[in-house]
Each structure stands twice: as C-alpha cells, then as structure tokens.
C-alpha cells in the first residue's frame, strides 16, 4: 500500500527540471530538493560571493516551504553540499541568520562538482501540518 505524496510547486523558486520536484509532501513532512543560488525569474546563477548564493538558496527554500504550507521555522534537517570546505565558514555566516534555536540537524559534505558550476547546494526536510492549495 502506498502512502499519498504531493508535489510542491512554488512560482517564487526556480523551476525544476522535469525529472524532479521542488519538494514532496508525504505525511507530516516536506522533503525539499536541493536548491542552488539561482534567480527564480531568470534561472541564472547569482553572481558574487558564496554568501550571495547561500542567501538566494535560503530564499528559494523559504518559497518552496511556504508553498508546502510550512516555513523555515519547521526545518528539522538540512544537507549542505560544498565544492570547497574552505567555504564552510562563509556559508555558515548566512545560513545561521535564517534559523532560530534549536538549529536544524545538519550534514555538510564536500563534493567534486554541483549543477551549473555552483559552489553550494542546500536541501532540507521540514514538518508540515496541512497541504497548501499551491501544490500541483
């Protein structure tokens, strides 16, 4: 027996490729796909510092979570992917401004490459109480 799942589509976050969803709501949780620092209107990667891209990522995740009927306040787990661990501190400077205590559980790993040549990608899981009418 399968558990119902619903795709989330936010007009305020980058349009995902056809082989994935921005997020999936299943039960009391929303599972957000990894976001990179791309502008939702143009699809272009944000230029500037890794902090600028991290800020855009968190804004993209916020938009997806809001379309799922929840918020960054309900994030329980994040996974961060970096192409260089030397960026760990710079990403944390921005990341920590988006959350209140208790901070989400988190994993951060270094990878060889990320989509569109970016240097950071973040995904998350959050609690959700009720489906949003903005889902597909």
C-alpha positions in Angstrom: 0.0 0.0 0.0 1.5 3.3 -1.0 1.4 6.5 1.1 -0.1 9.5 -0.6 2.5 12.1 -1.7 2.0 15.5 -3.3 4.4 17.6 -5.4 5.1 21.2 -4.4 5.4 23.9 -7.0 6.4 27.4 -5.9 6.3 30.2 -8.5 8.8 32.1 -6.3 11.5 29.5 -6.6 13.4 28.3 -9.7 11.5 26.0 -12.0 12.9 22.5 -11.5 14.0 20.2 -14.4 11.3 17.7 -15.4 13.0 14.8 -13.7 12.4 16.2 -10.1 10.0 18.1 -8.0 10.9 21.2 -5.9 9.6 19.3 -2.9 7.3 16.4 -2.0 4.9 16.4 0.9 4.3 13.0 2.5 2.5 12.6 5.8 3.7 15.3 8.2 6.9 16.2 6.4 8.0 18.1 3.3 11.2 16.9 1.6 12.8 19.7 -0.4 15.1 19.0 -3.3 18.5 20.7 -3.3 18.5 24.3 -4.2 21.3 26.2 -5.8 21.7 30.0 -5.8 19.7 30.7 -9.0 17.4 33.6 -9.5 13.8 32.3 -9.8 12.9 34.8 -12.5 15.9 34.3 -14.8 17.2 30.9 -13.8 20.7 32.3 -13.8 23.1 31.6 -11.1 23.6 34.6 -8.7 26.9 36.2 -9.3 29.1 37.5 -6.4 30.2 35.7 -3.3 29.2 32.3 -1.9 27.3 34.3 0.8 25.2 35.8 -2.0 24.4 32.4 -3.5 23.6 31.0 0.0 21.2 33.8 0.7 19.4 33.1 -2.6 19.3 29.4 -1.8 17.7 30.0 1.6 15.2 32.4 -0.1 14.4 29.7 -2.7 13.9 27.1 0.1 11.7 29.5 2.0 9.5 30.0 -1.0 9.1 26.2 -1.6 8.4 25.6 2.1 5.7 28.3 2.1 4.1 26.7 -0.9 4.0 23.5 1.0 2.2 25.2 3.9 5.2 25.5 6.3 8.3 27.6 6.9 12.0 27.7 7.7 10.9 27.6 11.4 9.8 24.0 10.9 13.0 22.7 9.3 14.4 19.7 11.1 17.2 18.6 8.8 19.5 20.3 6.2 22.1 18.9 4.0 24.7 21.2 2.6 27.0 20.4 -0.3 30.1 22.5 -0.9 32.8 22.2 -3.6 35.4 23.5 -1.2 35.4 23.1 2.6 37.2 26.4 2.8 33.8 28.0 2.2 32.3 26.3 5.3 32.6 29.5 7.5 31.2 31.8 4.8 28.2 29.7 4.2 27.5 29.4 8.0 27.6 33.2 8.3 24.5 33.4 6.1 22.9 30.0 6.9 22.6 30.8 10.6 20.7 34.0 10.1 17.8 32.1 8.6 17.1 29.9 11.7 16.3 30.2 15.4 17.2 27.8 18.1 17.0 24.9 18.2 19.0 24.8 14.9 18.1 22.0 12.5 20.1 18.9 12.4 22.6 19.2 9.6 25.2 17.5 7.4 27.8 19.3 5.3 29.9 17.4 2.8 32.4 18.4 0.2 31.7 17.2 -3.4 33.6 17.4 -6.7 31.0 19.4 -8.6 27.5 20.8 -8.4 24.9 21.8 -11.0 25.6 24.9 -13.2 29.1 25.1 -11.7 27.9 26.5 -8.4 29.8 26.1 -5.2 27.0 25.4 -2.8 23.7 23.5 -2.7 21.3 23.0 0.2 18.3 20.6 0.7 16.0 20.3 3.7 13.2 18.4 5.5 10.5 20.3 7.4 7.4 19.4 9.3 4.1 20.4 7.7 0.6 20.3 9.1 -1.7 20.7 6.2 -1.4 20.7 2.4 -1.2 24.0 0.6 -3.6 24.8 -2.3 -0.5 25.8 -4.3 0.7 22.2 -4.9 0.4 20.7 -8.3 
